[in-house]
Amino acid sequence: MFFEQITRPFGYLKIKEVKGKGFYDYVLPLILTVLTCFAIKASSFEIASSINAKLVDGFASFVANLPGFYIAALAAVATFNSPQLEQVINTSSNRKPYIKTNFINENKQPDTKNTILRRRHYLCYLFAFLTANSFVLVLLNKLSVLIPSNLVFLIWLYLIAFFFLLWQLVVVTFCGLYYLAERLHVE
């Protein structure tokens, strides 16, 4: 139960039946990560050796400011009184987006069910995920000082993880902005 509560902000990644969601959650961030790592590898040795000190720390400083904004957005979505937020999400395929949720059934046994998402629920998952992702990025950056500079493989593993999470944060943020600006207002 404890592990589920701690990891639930990442439940956004388990939402099903949203067209293109897998592409935006995983494929596009992976492509951008590969391009970023190739750009780092292709740069001069001086640039590559100071990547963590300049580029990554610069991004991490920016990301460190984001949780407050995401939490404010989460609070606004969770408490804003709007009938539109209570509507079930409609998709072009007529399949309803859902997420698996755990509950205790009438026999007092743990069970799971598919919970159809309303707009408010979807946006709460989105902003909870963005908040958690930005916390993970900041922690990852702070823990990177423990990587010995002579372990190049670990440095590259760290850079791949950092940039994947960063690009995932950026892409999902833009998807959320699109949803708030356009899709939320479509009946």
Buried (B, 14 or more C-beta within 10 A) or exposed (E): EEEEEEEBBBBBBEBBBBEEBEEBBBEBBBEBBBEBBEEBEEBEEEEBEEBBEEBBBEBBEEBBEBBEBBBEBBEEBBEEEEEEBEEEBBEEEEEBBBBEBEEEEEEEEEEEEEBEBBBBBBBBBBBBBBBBBBBBBBEBBEEBEEBEEEEEEBBEEBBBBBBBBBBBBBBBBEBBEEBBEEEBEEE
